[in-house]
Amino acid sequence: MIQKIAVCGAGTMGSGIAQVAAMGGYKTLLFDVDPEMVQKGRLSIQKSLQTLTEKNKLTPAMQKTVLDRLSYSSDIRDCVADLIIEAIVERPDIKTGLFRQLAAINPPETILASNTSSLSLETLAASISHPERFIGMHFFNPAPLMKLVEIVHTSYTDTRTAEAVTAVAVQLGKTPVRCKDSPGFIVNHVARPYYLEALHLVAEGLSEMETIDTLMEAAGFRMGPFRLMDLIGNDINYAVSCSVYQAMGEPLRLRPSPIQEQKCAAGELGRKTGKGYYRYE
Ligand SMILES: NC(=O)c1ccc[n+]([C@@H]2O[C@H](COP(=O)([O-])OP(=O)(O)OC[C@H]3O[C@@H](n4cnc5c(N)ncnc54)[C@H](O)[C@@H]3O)[C@@H](O)[C@H]2O)c1
């Protein structure tokens, strides 16, 4: 039975996932290699819970209970839990290194889940001991608000693992949907052209980003592609674009845009760095 959850990575996704895990009743640890990110994650959760309380969506007593369920660390040795959700940089080598460390300090029953948006879970699973306890648990951004969680099985995943993470997702108030391990799973596969076609229009001088965002929002999309890329993080979106492009056999229609590369090189990663396609306070 899952009682304690550890979330690895205190960035955009990890801090949101840790918040929903604690709100769902689990003892939750938020871990990051970077102590500054741990502190940033803690502040972002505290701010988010305070806003919920001010909007009467949480009582002050509930807010305290949720805060008391949370702990924070930049020491991997603290990452011992029944379920560990990895939400670190979208790099297979770094993720594999982390999972190996986690496998070494946790019992074989500990479920290891990855929040990767695009990497092959089958490949990640193959590098981990007891791969039957490994699964994809793909939350959406912002994790406290978005209902969908793609549950991605590999050929190794056993029923106990799948049932346990599905039950956790339901306990967190989410809608778990089983997906196959294919490039970008479902949502990121379908959404790729939304970003890339908009980038092509700008690169070819056929339109401007503000115009495209305004039009797409007027057409009914919640966020235009540039505003959405800034929310996601341009480094993450670029990594996902490259990963889906390579995994699909490099079709021209999915080729990442040079604009994405330029944004990453300039450190203009979106909301998280205060500047991306737009500026943020
Ligand atoms: N941003 C999104 O919209 C989104 C949505 C769904 C899934 N994802 C996936 O979630 C994961 C994280 O994305 P993000 O946007 O939160 O990234 P982010 O850049 O905001 O945060 C990544 C964090 O990982 C930390 N980190 C790096 N190496 C680490 C290690 N070895 N151990 C512990 N922490 C480490 C970094 O310090 C950083 O704080 C990626 O796999 C991404 O594909 C992102």
The ligand as a Gaussian input file, in Angstrom:
#p B3LYP/6-31G(d) Opt

LIG

0 1
 N        7.073000      21.342000     -18.260000
 C        6.014000      20.666000     -18.658000
 O        5.019000      21.240000     -19.134000
 C        5.977000      19.173000     -18.509000
 C        4.740000      18.510000     -18.583000
 C        4.692000      17.128000     -18.385000
 C        5.867000      16.428000     -18.161000
 N        7.058000      17.092000     -18.120000
 C        8.265000      16.297000     -17.840000
 O        8.601000      16.461000     -16.477000
 C       10.023000      16.407000     -16.326000
 C       10.495000      17.674000     -15.636000
 O       10.111000      18.802000     -16.384000
 P       10.035000      20.248000     -15.713000
 O        9.346000      21.124000     -16.678000
 O        9.520000      20.159000     -14.326000
 O       11.599000      20.640000     -15.684000
 P       12.314000      21.815000     -14.893000
 O       13.449000      22.256000     -15.752000
 O       11.343000      22.850000     -14.433000
 O       12.879000      21.084000     -13.572000
 C       13.783000      20.013000     -13.640000
 C       14.435000      19.882000     -12.268000
 O       15.207000      18.665000     -12.263000
 C       16.301000      18.904000     -11.388000
 N       17.306000      17.866000     -11.589000
 C       18.156000      17.712000     -12.625000
 N       18.887000      16.591000     -12.457000
 C       18.478000      16.029000     -11.289000
 C       18.836000      14.841000     -10.579000
 N       19.767000      14.008000     -11.041000
 N       18.197000      14.569000      -9.437000
 C       17.253000      15.408000      -8.949000
 N       16.859000      16.543000      -9.584000
 C       17.472000      16.842000     -10.740000
 C       16.757000      20.326000     -11.753000
 O       17.538000      20.877000     -10.716000
 C       15.410000      21.015000     -11.914000
 O       14.980000      21.615000     -10.724000
 C       10.603000      16.197000     -17.736000
 O       10.816000      14.827000     -17.934000
 C        9.484000      16.707000     -18.641000
 O        9.486000      16.104000     -19.908000
 C        7.135000      18.449000     -18.261000

